[in-house]
Structure formats: C-alpha cells, structure tokens
Amino acid sequence: MKKSIVIAACAFAAVSAMAQKNIPLVYDQEFTGAKYAEPAYVTLENAKSDAALPNPFEFSNSSKQVKKFKNWEKRRAEIVHELQHYEIGTKPAVSKDQIEASMDGNTLKVKVTVNGETLELSAPIKYPEGDGPFPLMIGASNIALPGQFFTERKIAQLNFSERQVNAYSQMSGMFGGGQQAGRGSYAFDKLYPELVDNGAYADWSWGVSRLLDGLEIVGAASKIDMKHIGITGCSYAGKMALWAGALDERIALTIAQEPGGGGAAAWRVSEIADPFRGSQGVEKLGRTDNHWFKESMWDWKDENVTKLPYDHHELCAIVCPRALLVLGNTDFTWLSDEAGYVSSVAAREVWKKFGIEDRMGYSIQGGHGHCQLPQSQYADVEAFIDRFLLGKDVDTDIRHIDDKIKANLPEFGISVEEFIPWADPISGLPKD
C-alpha cells in the first residue's frame, strides 16, 4: 500500500513538473485574448442572485467549463471583458505606430498619439550597477516594499506616475492638495473623450501598458529584461497594481499589497463582514471612491451585490498563469481582509487546476502599520521576487493568515466552503 502511494506521488510530481514546464510564466502580448468576442452581458433586472462566488471555470452564458489550460485563454478573455464592462470601463488597445519612445539618460519617455491628441509619459528608471539587462519592478504610484529587496538583487525600479494619465483620487491632498477636476478633465480623456465614464483603474492600467510598449520600442537601450517585469503598490495603489498586472500579460509578477475592497477582496464577502464592524466599516461595493470605478457599478451595491455575474476572485484569477502574491493587514478593518482571504483561496483554485498553484500565494498578517511590510512577511515577498523575477528555484507555496482572520470568519458567519462550492475539495486553504 505504501509503495503504491509513493509511486502515485512520484507520478503526480512528474505530471505537475511537466505542466509547469509547458505553461508560460509570462507572455509577449498585452492581451492574448483580443481575438475573442465579448460575452453577452446581463443587466441588473435579469441577473440571478447567488451568494456564492461565481465559478471562474464556467463560461459566460453557458454551462460549459474550462477543462484544460488551452481553454483558459478564452475564459480569461470573458472575465477581462466583464470586469471592464461592469466595473472600470474600457482599456483601449493601442498600436505601436501610435507610440514614440526613447531613453533620455535613465528616463523612459513615451508619447501616445490618438485622434490628433498626444499624451506624454515620463518614468525615471533606477538602475543597479552593471550592464544589464535587468529585471524590473514597477511601482504603481510608488514601491512601498523595502527598497533592499531590489537593490540587493540588482533589480531595476520604475515608478508609474498615474497623475500623468488621470488624477482621479480620494487622496487628492497627498498629491498637492486642491480640488480635483471632474470626469473627462484629464490627459487620458483628451485622447478618448468617448470614454468619459471610465473609472481611473482602467485609465491607470492603460498607462502602465504604454510604459511597457515604450520599453519594447526602445529595446536594448532600456537595459530591461522584458521577461522578468513585476508590478507592486499598496492600498489604492495596491488595487492599481492588481488591475494593471491582471490586464497586461507582459507582467510576470504582481504583488498587491493591502489592496482592500476593489482589489483582491470579494464584494460578496465584504458585504457580509461589514455589519459586524460597527462604525468602522469595510471598503465594500458602494463604499469606495466612485471615481476609481464606473458610476454604474453602484447599481450593484447592498442587496444587489449577490447578483454580480463575477467577483474579485476572478480579478485575481486572470493573472493566471503568471505569478500573484496578495498581502493583507488585519489591523485595518477598512481593508476587509476576511474578504481578501476568501477571494485569494478561491482564485488559487484556478492555478491549482493547471498544476501551477505555487505561482499564487497570499500572506495576511497584522501587527504593523499600513503599507509598512513587517519582518514576518519578508520571506514571503522575497521568495516570489527570487523565483519570478530572478528565476531561482525557491518554494513559493505561500498561504498564511493570522489568528484574527481565523477568529473572525466563524464570528461573522463566513464559511469558505459555502462561498466556493464549485471547488471540492478546496486546495488553497492556509498552511498554518
């Protein structure tokens, strides 16, 4: 009996290793699903209520499901379209003949011209010593992770200045103060006046993609290894990093640090967790900055949230087969990390389906300030950086939550199993 188990385990390991070898870690295209038509969309009036998280393997408008990795490209494209349709608006495609790019010293300069209007991006790159090419970590607005993670590993760093695209932000005071202008008043809107209803996360994701276009255009002059690019950010920028990483398949590693509602957290779970919070509510649908999303998303708030034909475990899942690490902080109620945890467990089932579950991890730990990574999470982050930006053979099977999450789930009446009925058994539960 024991011999049979050993043989079976070895056979599974061999199959898993082969699966990992055959499934790409990154792509050379922004959106491999561009060839697929958009799915039919439901309206609030004809949407069916379901308290469980939607099955990410089930095709839209069909009972058919993803069986093999080759089918994931089409399903992923459906989710991409749905997220844009219901939440953030359109991220328009751009052809390379609409872009000019150059290096001005160590600064990447990109000009995008659409409909006779030009938007300019400028992004200084902090290089390590040497000739390169270097892996690159992009900061969504900024990199909140410890700087030594990158300097000690000779990883280049670039910060995306989102204000060059669209200044929508509830944190306007942090960006120089003053009253922000309304929708349609920013650089992106001059290029695409028909997309005035867009949320900022569509526009910001578009901006990150244009920087990647610029790096491709300048080629070797950038000294960047295009197969090893990551993106990270914290809080509202953690959402930005997740959206940008999910929507551009040239990004090999996404680290979403404390992204909260509108990021990794599932809207359905946040709705349940919120009544237990008293005056300190969570960032649920209907209680976040509406400039970040389409105004019409608010139609799905409160009791309508269970009618959403998607949820944010699917935002996380469309990063697959590339690498994703979700970081949480249970000391901040607003982040709704109970919802972030359930969403991460659900999303990880997608990587598990294809035998690459160690490309997706989550680490939710309290005892530290907002956007101040504690020592307890250092090893988790470093493992993902080492493997997916440097190609090292390290263990990235990371599934950690702290005692506060473990205590709150039953107190709030949150059952992981009830939210993920389509995964049996659930493989992505925490290791500790």
N, C-alpha and C positions, 0 to 999 in steps of 0.2 A: 504493500500500500504506500509506504513512504517513498519507495523507489519510483512509483507511478507519479506521485506528487512532484518529486524532484524533476522528473522528465517533463511533466506538463509545465512546470515553472520555467524550465530552460527553454522550452518551445515558445512559451509566451514572450519571454525576454527577447528571443531571436526575432519573432514577428514584430515586437514593439520597436526594436532597433532598426529593422528594415523599414518600418513605417516612418520613423523619424528621418531616415536617410532619404526617402523618396518624397517627403513633403517639404516644400520650401520654407526657409526661415524668413525670407523677405522676397519682394518682387521688384522688378524694374519698371513697373507701371503704377500710376496713381490709383487707378480703379480698374481691376481686371474684369469686373462685371459690367462694363459700359455697354457691351453688346446685347444685354438682356433688357427686354421691355419692362416698364414699370408695372407692378401688380395693380389690380383693381382695388381701390380704397373704399373703406366703409365710412359711413357718416355716423355721427353720434346717435341719430334716430334709429338706424338699423343695426347698430353694434350690439352684440350679445355680452352680457355681464359674466365675468369669470374671475373669481377671487384668486385663482392660481395664476402663477406666471405662465405666459404663453409658451408653448413648446417651440423652441428655436429650430427644431428639425423639421417641423411641419410647414410645407409650402403654403404661401398665401392663396386663399380661395381654392384650397384643395385638401384632400385628406392624405395625399401622398407625403412621404417623409424622406429626408436625406438618409441614404443607406451607406454610401461610400464617399470618400473625400472628394472625388471628382464632381459629385453633386453639390458640394458645399458652395462652390463659386456662384451658382445661380441663386441658391437660397440666401447667401450673404448679400447678393445684389438686391434682392427683395427687401431685406431688412434695412439696407442703406437707403433705399428709396422711401420706405415707410418712415424712418426716423426724420428724414428731411421733410417729407410731406406733413407730418403731424406736429413736429417739434421745432425744428430750427430753420426751415426754409431751404432753398436751393443753393448748393455749392456748385457754381457753374464750371464747366470744363473750359480749359484754355489751351490753345495750340501753341507750339513753340515759336511759330512765326509772329506771334503777338508779344513776344518777350525779348527784351535785350538784357544781357547780364555781363558783368565784368567784375574784376577784383581791383579795388583801389587800395593798394597796400594790403592790409589784412582785413579789409571791409568788403563784404559782398554787396554789390549794387545791382538791383533788379528794377527794370521798368516794364510795366504791363500796359499795353495799349488796346483798348476795346472801344468801339464806336467813336473813335476820334478823341477819346479821353485817355490820359496816362496817369497811372498810379505808380509812385516810386517807393521802393523798399530799400532800406539801408541796414545792414546787420554786421557789426564788427565780430570777427572770429578770434577767440583767444586760443592761440596755438601752443602746444608743448614744444620743447626743443627737438630738433631733428628735421628731416626732410619729408616725412610722411610717406604715403597717405595715412591720415589719422582717422580713427573712429570719431564720431561727433555726437555730442549731447546737445540737443536744442532745449533751451529754456522757454516754456510758454510764459511770456512776460518776464520770467526770471527763473533761475535754478535755486530752489530752496534747500536742496540736498547739500550735505557738506562738500565743500569745494575739493577737499583732498581726495575724494572718491575719483575725481577726474584728473587732477594734476599728477597724482602719484601713478596713474595708469597711462599717462600720455594720451589722454582723450581730449580732443579739441572741444571748445564750448562756444555756443552761439545763442544769444537771446533774441527771441522774436518780439519786436515792439508792436503790440497789437494796435496801438493808437495810430499807427501809420495806415491802418486799414479801416478801423471802426472804433470809436471811443465809447461805445455803449458800456456803462459800468455803474453799478450801485456804489462803487467805491471811488467816486469822482474826486473826493478830497485828497485821496492818495496820489492822484495824478495831476496835481497842481491846483486843485480847488475850482470853484466856479460852477455855474450851471451848465450841465451838458445839453447839447442841442438834441432835437428830437430825431426820430427815424427819418432816414433819407437825407441827412445832412453831412455825411462823411465821405471819405475818399472812395470807398468801395461803391457807394451809391451813385457817384458820378459816372462810373463805368457801367453800372447795372441799375438804372432808375426803375426798371420793371420789377426789381427785387426789393422794393422798399419795405415789404412785410417781413423780410428775413430777420431772424434772430442773430445776435452777434456771433454765436458759436459757428454758424455757417460761414460767416464772413472771415472770422479769425482762422478757421480751418483752411479756407481758401488761401489766405495769406501765407500760412506755413507751407502749403503746397507750392506756392510760387517761389519761395526761397529754395525749395528742393529742385524746382525747374532750373533756377539760376545756377545752382551747384552743378547740375548736369550740363548746362550750356558752357560754363567756363571750364569744365573738365579738370584736367590735371592741375591747372593753375590754382584750384581751390585747395589742393592738398588734403582732400577729404575722401575717405573710403566710403563710397556710396552704398555698400552692402552692410555697413555697420553704423547706422544712424539711429539714435534714440531721441525721445522727447519726454520731458517731465515738467511738472508745475504743481503748485499747491493751492488749495482752496478753490476760488473761482478759476484760477489758472490750472488747478488740477483737473477741473472739468475741461478746460481748454485743451490740455494735453491729451486727455482721453478722447475727446471728439476729433482732434487733429490726427492722433495716432490711429484711430479707428477708420478714418476716412481717407487715409493715404497709405497704400500698401508698400510704399518705399521705406517706411519707418519700421525698423527691425524690432525695436524695444520701446514700449510705452510704460512709464511709471507714473501712475496717477496718485498723487499724494493728497490725502484728506479732501477728496473731491466733493463729498456730500451729495445732497439732492441735485438732480440734473447731471450728475456724474455717474458714479458706479451704483448708487443707491436705487433700489427698485421703488417706483412710485407707489405700487400697491402696498408694500411692506411699510413704507413711511407713513401711509395713511392710517394704518393700524397702530403703529408705535406712537403717533402724535398725541392721542388723548391721554396717555399715561404721563405726559411731560409737564402738565400744568401750564404755568406761564412761560416756561422755556420750551417752546415748540420746536419742531424739526423743520428742515427745509423740504417741505413736501410740494407736490404739484399745486399751484395756486398760492404758494408762499415762497417764492423765489423772485429774483429780479426779472420782470417780464420783458425787459429789453434784450435779455440774453436769448429769448425764445420767441417764436411766433405768438402773436396775441391770441390766435385761435386755439392755442394749446390750453388756455384757461377754460375752455368749454368742457374739458375732461376732468376738472378738479372735483374734489369732495367725493360724493357718492358715485360720480361718473368714472372715477379712476379705474374701476374694475372692468369698464368697457373698452379700455385701451386695447387695440389689437396687437400690441407689443409692450415691452417694458425694458428697463435699463440693463437687465442681464443680457439682453440682445445687443445693446450698445457695446458692452464689454466683449460679447462673443464675436462680433465682426472683426475684432483684432485677429482672431484665429485665422491662419496657423502661426501668425507671428507672436511675439512674446509680450505678455502683460503682467505687471505687478501692481496690485491695488493696496495702498497704505491707508490705514484709518487711525483715528484718535478718539477713544471713548470718553475723554474728559470734556468733549464739546458736544452737548446734546444736539445742537443745530445740524451736525454732520449726519445724523441718523445712521450711525454705523451698524445698527441691527439690520437695517435695510441693505447697507453696503455688504454686509456679511452674507445674507441670504442670496443677494444678487450674484456675488462672487462664486458661491458654491454652485448656483445654477449655471452660470456662464462656463465654469470649468468643465461641466459635462460635455461641452462641445469639443474642447481639446481632447478630453478623455475618449470620445467617440472615435477619434482618429489615432489614438495611441500616443499622443504628444502632450499629455496633461501636465508634464513638468515644464511646459512653456507658459503656464498661467499660475500665478500664486497670489496670495493675499496675506497681509500682516496687519492686524488691527490691535493696537496696544495703547493704553493710557499712560498717565504719569509724566506728561511732557507738554510743553507749550504748543500752540497751534503753529504748524509749519516748522517745528523745531524737532527734527528727527532724533529720537532717543538712541542711546547706545544699544538698547535691546533690539532695535531694528537694523542696525548697521550691517550685520552679517547677511540678512535677507536681501537688502538692496545690493550689497557688494556682489553677492552670488549672481544676481540677474545681470549686473553690469559685466562681470567677468565672463559669463557664458555668452551673452547675446551681443555684446559689443567687442569683446576680445577673443571669443571663440574658445575659451578654456573649458575643460571637461570638469565641471563642478556640479554639485547637487542643487537643483532649483525646485525640488518638490517642497514648496513652502506654503503651509496652511496654518496660520497662527491667529488665535483670538485670545483676548484676556478674559479674566473672570467676570468682568462687568457684562460683557456680551452673554456669557453663559448664564448669568443670573437673570438678565433682562428678558431673554427670549421666552421662558415659561411665564414670567410675571406679566408680560404683555400679551400672552396668548399667541405667540408667534411660533408656528411649527414649520420647520424647514421642509419636512416631508409633505405637508399639505400644500405648500407653495410650489413644490417640484414633483407633482405626481407622475410626470412622464419619465422620470429617472428612477429606476428601481433595479438594483439598489443605488443610492446616491453615493458616489465615489469621492466627492470633493470635500467631505467633512474635515474639520481640523485634525491635525496630527496629535495635538496636545490638549 
